Amino acid sequence: MENPVNNYWELRLNDLKESLEDNNFEVFIAESAAAAKDIVLGRIIPALSPGSVSWGGSMSMVAAGLYDALKDSRELEVIDTYDKTISKEGMVERRRQALLADLFITGTNAVTEEGWLVNLDMIGNRVAAITFGPKNVVVVVGRNKIVPGLEEAFDRIKDYVAPVNTMRLDKKTPCRKTGICHDCSSPDRICNVWGITEKSFPQGRIKVVLVNEDLGF
């Protein structure tokens, strides 16, 4: 067989697409981060015609080029929660405003083979937006986020995603030094709010773009 690795991932992603669709998510498969960007900008956004857009913390969204493509949009009201020029209080208010955006774009910390999205937040704005508020949500998911089940999702997030993100954000937590979770009480702890999304309600509100590349943490 030629390209067995590609064949393997095509099978895995198609199986996951079916599981997610059974759970009422609308699902797209992209062969690359660039293709994911094209799907969001060329298919999803035109079909929805949103008036406003915002996003949650997501290295996958940034890596796909969606932040750069949308942050200066003239067609959409942009609620930019990545803007480094505003105060801490102003950023919290923008995150509150983002919960009423027509379209919210983010990633996920893990997705199970049965089609559940699993996330862990510091303040909960991303989990909140996925759950309720924005009219539509787009979740960009690299193939590296796929796990067999809920227990593996928890392990992936606590023992990999969280330590790597504390390093990226230069947080003063034990896991930043050791690379493993200590269930700490640090003021900088980023592991505070869990969100498990078993199904999209209403049907199709959450759109998942599965990317046939490793993307984000």
C-alpha positions in Angstrom: 0.0 0.0 0.0 1.3 3.5 -0.9 1.1 6.2 1.8 -0.1 3.9 4.7 0.2 6.8 7.2 -2.1 9.0 5.1 -4.5 6.1 4.7 -4.5 5.5 8.5 -5.4 9.1 9.3 -8.0 9.2 6.6 -9.7 6.2 8.2 -9.4 7.7 11.7 -10.8 11.1 10.7 -13.7 9.7 8.7 -14.6 7.5 11.6 -14.5 10.4 14.0 -16.5 12.5 11.5 -19.3 9.9 11.7 -19.2 9.9 15.5 -19.3 13.7 15.7 -22.2 13.8 13.2 -24.1 11.3 15.2 -23.7 13.8 18.1 -25.3 16.6 16.0 -22.0 18.4 15.2 -21.5 19.7 11.6 -18.2 18.3 10.5 -15.6 19.2 7.9 -12.3 17.4 7.1 -9.3 19.5 6.0 -6.1 18.0 4.7 -4.0 20.8 6.1 -4.1 23.9 8.3 -4.3 26.0 5.2 -7.3 24.0 3.9 -9.0 24.4 7.3 -8.6 28.2 6.9 -10.2 28.0 3.4 -13.1 26.0 4.8 -13.8 28.5 7.5 -13.4 31.6 5.3 -14.8 30.2 2.1 -17.6 27.9 3.2 -18.6 28.3 6.9 -18.6 32.1 7.2 -20.4 32.8 3.9 -23.1 30.2 4.8 -23.7 31.8 8.2 -23.3 35.5 7.3 -22.4 36.5 10.8 -22.3 40.1 11.9 -19.7 39.6 14.6 -16.9 37.3 15.3 -14.7 36.5 18.3 -12.4 33.7 19.5 -11.1 31.8 22.5 -7.6 30.9 23.3 -6.5 28.5 20.5 -3.1 27.9 19.1 -4.8 25.8 16.4 -6.9 28.7 15.2 -3.8 30.9 15.1 -1.7 28.2 13.3 -4.4 27.9 10.7 -4.1 31.6 9.9 -7.6 32.5 11.0 -6.7 35.1 13.5 -4.6 37.0 11.1 -7.3 36.7 8.4 -10.1 38.0 10.6 -8.6 40.4 13.1 -8.8 43.4 10.8 -12.0 42.4 8.9 -14.1 45.2 7.5 -17.1 43.0 6.9 -17.4 41.8 10.5 -17.5 43.4 13.9 -14.4 41.9 15.5 -14.3 41.4 19.3 -10.5 40.8 19.6 -9.7 39.0 22.8 -6.0 38.7 21.8 -5.4 42.4 21.7 -2.3 43.0 23.9 -2.8 46.8 24.0 -5.8 46.9 26.4 -6.0 46.6 30.1 -6.7 43.4 32.1 -10.1 44.8 33.0 -10.8 45.6 29.3 -9.8 42.1 28.3 -12.2 40.6 30.7 -15.0 42.8 29.3 -14.2 41.8 25.8 -14.4 38.1 26.8 -17.8 38.8 28.2 -18.8 40.5 24.9 -17.5 37.6 23.0 -20.2 35.4 24.5 -22.8 37.3 22.4 -20.9 37.1 19.1 -22.6 35.6 16.1 -19.6 33.4 15.5 -17.0 32.1 18.0 -13.9 30.3 16.8 -11.7 28.2 19.0 -9.9 24.8 19.4 -10.4 21.9 21.8 -8.0 20.2 24.2 -9.2 16.8 23.2 -11.8 15.0 21.2 -12.8 11.4 22.0 -13.4 8.7 19.4 -17.1 8.7 20.4 -17.3 12.3 19.4 -17.1 14.3 22.6 -15.2 17.6 23.0 -13.3 17.9 26.2 -11.8 21.2 27.5 -10.2 22.7 30.6 -10.0 26.5 31.1 -8.5 29.0 33.4 -11.3 31.5 33.6 -13.9 29.6 31.6 -14.7 31.9 28.8 -13.9 29.4 26.1 -15.9 26.6 27.8 -18.7 29.0 28.3 -18.8 30.1 24.6 -18.8 26.5 23.4 -21.7 25.7 25.7 -24.0 28.7 25.2 -24.0 32.3 24.0 -22.5 32.7 20.5 -25.0 31.8 17.7 -22.5 29.5 16.1 -19.1 28.0 17.2 -16.3 26.7 15.0 -13.8 24.3 16.6 -10.5 23.7 14.7 -9.1 20.3 15.7 -5.8 18.8 14.8 -5.5 15.0 14.6 -3.2 15.0 17.6 -6.2 15.9 19.8 -7.9 12.5 19.2 -8.1 10.2 22.2 -9.9 6.9 22.8 -12.1 8.1 25.6 -12.8 10.4 28.5 -10.2 9.1 30.8 -7.5 9.5 28.1 -8.8 13.0 27.5 -8.4 14.0 31.1 -4.9 12.5 31.2 -3.9 14.3 27.9 -5.1 17.6 29.2 -3.7 17.5 32.8 -0.3 15.9 32.0 0.5 17.5 28.6 -1.8 20.3 27.5 -1.8 22.2 30.8 2.0 21.9 31.5 2.9 23.0 27.9 0.5 26.0 28.1 1.9 27.1 31.5 5.3 27.1 29.9 4.0 29.0 26.9 2.3 31.6 29.1 5.1 31.7 31.6 2.8 30.8 34.5 4.3 30.2 38.0 3.0 26.7 38.6 4.7 23.5 39.6 3.9 21.8 36.3 5.8 24.5 34.5 9.0 23.1 36.2 8.2 19.4 36.2 6.0 18.8 33.2 3.4 16.9 35.2 0.2 17.9 37.0 0.5 18.6 40.8 -3.2 19.6 41.3 -1.7 22.8 42.6 -3.2 25.8 44.4 -1.1 28.3 42.6 -2.6 31.7 41.9 -1.5 31.1 38.3 -3.3 27.8 38.0 -4.9 27.4 34.6 -6.9 24.2 35.4 -10.1 25.5 36.8 -13.2 24.9 34.6 -14.0 21.7 32.8 -16.3 21.4 29.8 -17.5 18.2 28.2 -19.6 18.6 25.1 -21.4 15.3 24.3 -23.7 16.7 21.6 -24.2 20.0 19.7 -27.5 21.7 20.6 -29.1 22.9 18.6 -28.0 20.5 15.9 -25.2 22.0 13.8 -24.6 25.0 16.1 -21.0 23.7 16.7 -19.0 23.1 13.5 -15.9 21.0 13.9 -13.1 21.2 11.3 -10.9 18.1 11.6 -7.4 18.8 10.3 -5.2 16.0 9.0 -2.2 17.4 10.6 -0.9 17.9 14.2 -2.1 21.3 15.2 -1.8 23.2 18.5 -1.2 21.6 21.8 
